[in-house]
Amino acid sequence: MNVDELVRDSLREQAAGQTPAAPGLADRVLGLRRRRRTRRLVSMAAAAAAVVAVSVAVPMLDSGGTRDVRPADVTEPNRTSAHPDQSPPRDLIAAGRTALAAYYGTVPVAQSKEMAVATRTYWLLNPVTKKYVKTTKWSWVAVAPGLETAAVLEQNLPASRIGLLDMASGEVKRWIKVDHTVGGLAFSRDGRELVATTYSENPDLRPIPKKLKGGGEVTVETRSHRTGFYVIDVASGKARWSQVDAGGGPGSLDMINTRQDFAFSRDGSLIWSGMPMDPGYQYYDRDGTEVGPPADAKYLRWYVDAGLSPDGSLLAGDFAGEKYKTSSWILDPGTGNKITETHGQQLLAWAGDDSLVAWDIGKDGNEYHQRLVLVTLDSDKVVPLSDFRSTKDDTLGRWEPVFADR
């Protein structure tokens, strides 16, 4: 999520109320998608590590061993837990292999007259009660496959330690201390490793936009303070840090956002992050050397959260809007060719090899008035999973989902 835009949008809405929708539904949604190219990397980084696992073994917090912690009902691929009367959700939302493991709201908290921090409040799933529990302790939460363990960072980034949280009790069972301060986390698809993005300064601290006479505003751009990444073995806590110059090399500091986090590639051999300019991504080996993308990732768009399907045969694409008013493309990951068009304004996570969880809008046509839905490829069936979220950018209104495999 681009903090620059978050602070600007929030302050604007506090001053002027809800932003009116522009005429022309397709144009509005396409405009929204373009804006989100600089807002959605964080979710993508989390989803890329979460939505592709078939069978997972999550490290035990107490013994350092591993065990399969998927609930038994994960074997029912069509099982859906929907609450179309709840926004934000209070009870478990899940479909097929994926579940809403957490969600968060973000508000700017002023640090001075010039600077503010985009501060998150999380609601974490308790896997026992199947309800979401509010917490203000954490600035960052990454949920492991299996929904029992989360990696967390305390407020006041960047952090000097990483917590391993038991999601049932809400207690941190172990801390992993680091020498290079951390601002973002993502699990590998098997849950055995973490990639931690390191920053020398808080990546969520941004200048407050200044109002201009006669309308409009201006924001001073700031450079990225990203320094590299850790690859961490969760069971042992052993961590290896690799330095990566901000932007990918000297003289290219403007190539990435202030917050631009890393995640694992599908097979875990490479580390990648999005980039707001072509080709839209950067890949590194575990030593921090820049390399080319995997064959199945050449057409991946970092602002499309769902990424590759569980079997790797399909790729979630960008907004389409041809067959339906709000819809998205499904692509061939090897060629980038369009295979089919499916319902859904924004594809978030794969529920199975032919179904996805997505944001979609209602009959009012407001592109910001969205709810979670389950869509199936080559089908007109759309199953509401949540109620519509608010159009106002406050902690409870514009909640953002965090998905993980069950």
Secondary structure, 3 states (H helix, E strand, C coil): CCHHHHHHHHHHHHHHCCCCCCCCHHHHHHHHHHHHCCCCHHHHHHHHHHCCCCCCCEECCCCCCEECCCCHHHHCCCCEECECCCCCCCECCEECCEEEEEEEEEEEEECCCCEEEEEEEEEEEECCCCEEEEECCEEEEEECCCCCEEEEEECCCCEEEEEEEECCCCEEEEEEEEEEEEEEEEECCCCCEEEEEEECCCCCEEECCEECCCCCEECCCCCCCEEEEEEEECCCCCEEEEECCHHHCCCCHHHCCCCCCCEECCCCCCEEEECCCCCCEEEECCCCCEECCCHHHCCCCCCCCCCECCCCCCEEEEECCCCCCCEEEEECCCCCCEEEEEECCEEEEEEECCEEEEEEECCCCCCCCEEEEEEECCCCCEEECECCCCCCCCCCCCCEEEEEEC
